[in-house]
């Protein structure tokens, strides 16, 4: 459900030319103890469902931002 809503909000932002600030937390980044940005590398795999949903959400929003 959260993934679907994240995608819907992302599409709404794109269609209405609005900025979207999405904070997923350091848990999705390879280097969790450093300062990260939208350009930082994201983990590719995890067994934790919460982390996995955040990673997928990041990918969805990054893809939409390139449209």
Order of alpha helices (4+ residues) and beta strands (2+ residues): alpha-alpha
